[in-house]
């Protein structure tokens, strides 16, 4: 089968594309499901939800090696033909090997952020992309100048987050903005 990875900054439509591709498999009478990280409860604890409100039921998985192995168990016990993984950047590195293995027998689609708020690559996303049969690189629109945005700016009190901030901080429009290379402000 195949491994497909959708990458880009926040607000680029990664989750919308993931839902679309999984729904397409289900429409073709295949068994499909989406998995999400348990601590991402922005809009729902049991669904993946896009920033504009599109929803799809999902299995919630703990961010651990045991959680990652649970994806395999659920896929096998439910006879899934297609697996979607939202926010793969939040999963431990072990998800890369699992999804690569599952792609031998199933259609696997994962989406994740390209860069963290420091403009450093998310290793899980990038390693998975390197193993993928297909990579879809999406961009957003820079909220400052309107050009193509490839970065995610984290804001604290309307200013760029300090460099020493934690890498993972779940949030939405109240905390993040898509920015182009020129308008992105590196944290200090």
ROGU-944907 format. One record per residue (C-alpha): residue number from 1; residue in one letter; z, y, x. Coordinates in steps of 0.02 Angstrom, whole numbers. Each point is the difference from the previous one (the first is absolute). Layout:
// residues N
+-----+---------+--------+--------+--------+
| num | residuo |      z |      y |      x |
+-----+---------+--------+--------+--------+
| NUM |       A |      Z |      Y |      X |
...
+-----+---------+--------+--------+--------+
//
This chain:
// residues 188
+-----+---------+--------+--------+--------+
| num | residuo |      z |      y |      x |
+-----+---------+--------+--------+--------+
|   1 |       X |      0 |      0 |      0 |
|   2 |       X |     34 |    177 |     64 |
|   3 |       X |    125 |    127 |     62 |
|   4 |       X |    -31 |    179 |    -51 |
|   5 |       X |    107 |    148 |     52 |
|   6 |       X |      0 |    173 |    -80 |
|   7 |       X |     73 |    135 |    112 |
|   8 |       X |     22 |    188 |     -7 |
|   9 |       X |    127 |    139 |    -24 |
|  10 |       X |    105 |     29 |   -154 |
|  11 |       X |    -95 |     56 |   -154 |
|  12 |       X |   -164 |    -80 |     57 |
|  13 |       X |     -8 |   -127 |   -141 |
|  14 |       X |     52 |   -157 |     95 |
|  15 |       X |    105 |    -75 |   -140 |
|  16 |       X |   -131 |     46 |   -131 |
|  17 |       X |   -131 |    -94 |    102 |
|  18 |       X |    118 |   -148 |     23 |
|  19 |       X |     29 |    -11 |   -188 |
|  20 |       X |   -187 |     16 |    -33 |
|  21 |       X |    -43 |   -141 |    120 |
|  22 |       X |    134 |   -118 |    -65 |
|  23 |       X |    -49 |     37 |   -181 |
|  24 |       X |   -179 |    -40 |     46 |
|  25 |       X |     53 |   -172 |     61 |
|  26 |       X |     99 |    -30 |   -160 |
|  27 |       X |   -150 |     55 |   -103 |
|  28 |       X |    -99 |   -135 |     92 |
|  29 |       X |    127 |   -125 |    -71 |
|  30 |       X |     96 |    -21 |    162 |
|  31 |       X |    188 |      3 |     13 |
|  32 |       X |     58 |    158 |     85 |
|  33 |       X |    164 |     89 |     34 |
|  34 |       X |     64 |    151 |     94 |
|  35 |       X |    154 |      4 |    111 |
|  36 |       X |    102 |    154 |     45 |
|  37 |       X |    150 |     35 |    110 |
|  38 |       X |    164 |     -4 |    -98 |
|  39 |       X |     69 |    165 |     64 |
|  40 |       X |   -149 |    100 |    -65 |
|  41 |       X |     64 |     50 |   -171 |
|  42 |       X |    -88 |    169 |    -12 |
|  43 |       X |    -75 |    -26 |   -171 |
|  44 |       X |     49 |   -179 |    -46 |
|  45 |       X |    101 |   -144 |     70 |
|  46 |       X |   -118 |   -134 |    -69 |
|  47 |       X |   -172 |     81 |      8 |
|  48 |       X |   -112 |     82 |    128 |
|  49 |       X |    -32 |    174 |    -64 |
|  50 |       X |   -123 |    127 |     66 |
|  51 |       X |     46 |    183 |     18 |
|  52 |       X |   -107 |     37 |   -154 |
|  53 |       X |     84 |   -133 |   -107 |
|  54 |       X |   -111 |   -155 |      9 |
|  55 |       X |    113 |   -153 |    -12 |
|  56 |       X |    -12 |   -186 |     39 |
|  57 |       X |    137 |   -133 |     -9 |
|  58 |       X |     59 |    -58 |    170 |
|  59 |       X |    115 |   -121 |     87 |
|  60 |       X |    133 |     91 |    100 |
|  61 |       X |     30 |    -65 |    176 |
|  62 |       X |    144 |     37 |    119 |
|  63 |       X |    -46 |     77 |    168 |
|  64 |       X |     44 |   -153 |    103 |
|  65 |       X |    -82 |   -155 |     72 |
|  66 |       X |     74 |   -101 |   -146 |
|  67 |       X |    -75 |    126 |   -121 |
|  68 |       X |   -169 |    -17 |     83 |
|  69 |       X |      9 |   -190 |    -14 |
|  70 |       X |     38 |     23 |   -186 |
|  71 |       X |   -177 |     69 |    -19 |
|  72 |       X |    -69 |   -169 |     55 |
|  73 |       X |    117 |    -96 |   -117 |
|  74 |       X |    -47 |    107 |   -151 |
|  75 |       X |   -186 |    -10 |     42 |
|  76 |       X |      8 |   -190 |     16 |
|  77 |       X |    110 |    -33 |   -152 |
|  78 |       X |   -108 |    111 |   -112 |
|  79 |       X |   -167 |    -60 |     68 |
|  80 |       X |    -53 |    177 |     45 |
|  81 |       X |   -181 |     27 |     54 |
|  82 |       X |     23 |    185 |     41 |
|  83 |       X |    150 |     87 |     77 |
|  84 |       X |     27 |    187 |     10 |
|  85 |       X |    133 |     78 |    110 |
|  86 |       X |     47 |    182 |    -26 |
|  87 |       X |     73 |    108 |    139 |
|  88 |       X |    -21 |   -135 |    133 |
|  89 |       X |     67 |    128 |    125 |
|  90 |       X |    174 |    -29 |    -74 |
|  91 |       X |     -3 |   -187 |     35 |
|  92 |       X |     60 |    -83 |    160 |
|  93 |       X |   -129 |    -51 |    130 |
|  94 |       X |      8 |   -181 |    -59 |
|  95 |       X |   -104 |     49 |   -152 |
|  96 |       X |   -153 |     15 |    114 |
|  97 |       X |     -2 |   -184 |     46 |
|  98 |       X |     38 |    -54 |   -177 |
|  99 |       X |   -140 |    101 |    -79 |
| 100 |       X |   -121 |    -51 |    136 |
| 101 |       X |     43 |   -184 |    -35 |
| 102 |       X |    -13 |     21 |   -189 |
| 103 |       X |   -173 |     78 |     20 |
| 104 |       X |    -64 |   -170 |     54 |
| 105 |       X |     18 |    -59 |   -180 |
| 106 |       X |     21 |    154 |   -109 |
| 107 |       X |    -65 |    177 |    -19 |
| 108 |       X |    132 |    112 |     79 |
| 109 |       X |     -2 |    188 |    -25 |
| 110 |       X |    132 |    111 |     80 |
| 111 |       X |     19 |    187 |      5 |
| 112 |       X |    107 |    109 |    111 |
| 113 |       X |     22 |    165 |     87 |
| 114 |       X |   -103 |     30 |    156 |
| 115 |       X |    125 |    117 |     86 |
| 116 |       X |    183 |     43 |    -20 |
| 117 |       X |     59 |    180 |    -20 |
| 118 |       X |     -5 |     20 |    190 |
| 119 |       X |   -186 |    -47 |     -2 |
| 120 |       X |     40 |   -164 |     87 |
| 121 |       X |    -86 |   -160 |    -61 |
| 122 |       X |     96 |   -118 |   -114 |
| 123 |       X |    -10 |   -157 |    105 |
| 124 |       X |      3 |   -124 |   -145 |
| 125 |       X |   -144 |     88 |    -87 |
| 126 |       X |   -104 |     18 |    157 |
| 127 |       X |     26 |   -179 |     61 |
| 128 |       X |    -48 |    -66 |   -171 |
| 129 |       X |   -154 |    113 |     -1 |
| 130 |       X |    -51 |    -71 |    169 |
| 131 |       X |      2 |   -176 |    -76 |
| 132 |       X |    -88 |     50 |   -162 |
| 133 |       X |   -172 |    -53 |    -56 |
| 134 |       X |    -20 |    171 |    -80 |
| 135 |       X |     92 |    165 |     21 |
| 136 |       X |    -14 |    142 |   -124 |
| 137 |       X |     56 |    163 |     77 |
| 138 |       X |     40 |    128 |   -134 |
| 139 |       X |     37 |    184 |     22 |
| 140 |       X |     86 |    128 |   -111 |
| 141 |       X |    -27 |    187 |    -22 |
| 142 |       X |    100 |    118 |    111 |
| 143 |       X |    116 |    103 |   -109 |
| 144 |       X |    -12 |    146 |    121 |
| 145 |       X |   -188 |     22 |     28 |
| 146 |       X |    -88 |   -124 |   -114 |
| 147 |       X |    -83 |    -99 |    140 |
| 148 |       X |      9 |   -188 |     25 |
| 149 |       X |    181 |    -52 |     32 |
| 150 |       X |     42 |   -147 |    112 |
| 151 |       X |    183 |     37 |     33 |
| 152 |       X |    161 |      4 |   -101 |
| 153 |       X |    116 |    149 |     24 |
| 154 |       X |    182 |    -33 |    -43 |
| 155 |       X |     92 |    155 |    -56 |
| 156 |       X |    186 |     40 |     -5 |
| 157 |       X |     41 |    163 |    -86 |
| 158 |       X |   -185 |     48 |      5 |
| 159 |       X |    -11 |    -21 |    190 |
| 160 |       X |    -61 |   -145 |    107 |
| 161 |       X |    133 |   -135 |     15 |
| 162 |       X |     90 |     -7 |    168 |
| 163 |       X |    -69 |   -127 |    124 |
| 164 |       X |    164 |    -97 |      2 |
| 165 |       X |    -10 |    -35 |   -187 |
| 166 |       X |    -10 |   -183 |    -50 |
| 167 |       X |   -177 |    -70 |     -1 |
| 168 |       X |     18 |    -70 |   -176 |
| 169 |       X |     51 |    117 |   -140 |
| 170 |       X |    -70 |    -46 |   -171 |
| 171 |       X |    -60 |    148 |   -100 |
| 172 |       X |   -144 |     85 |    -88 |
| 173 |       X |    -68 |    176 |    -23 |
| 174 |       X |    173 |     75 |     20 |
| 175 |       X |      6 |    -63 |    178 |
| 176 |       X |   -177 |    -30 |     65 |
| 177 |       X |   -167 |     88 |     10 |
| 178 |       X |   -170 |    -59 |     58 |
| 179 |       X |    -63 |    106 |    145 |
| 180 |       X |   -155 |     11 |    109 |
| 181 |       X |     13 |     -8 |    189 |
| 182 |       X |      1 |    191 |     14 |
| 183 |       X |    130 |     35 |   -135 |
| 184 |       X |    118 |   -142 |     48 |
| 185 |       X |    154 |     66 |     92 |
| 186 |       X |     77 |   -122 |    124 |
| 187 |       X |    189 |    -18 |    -19 |
| 188 |       X |    109 |     71 |    137 |
+-----+---------+--------+--------+--------+
//
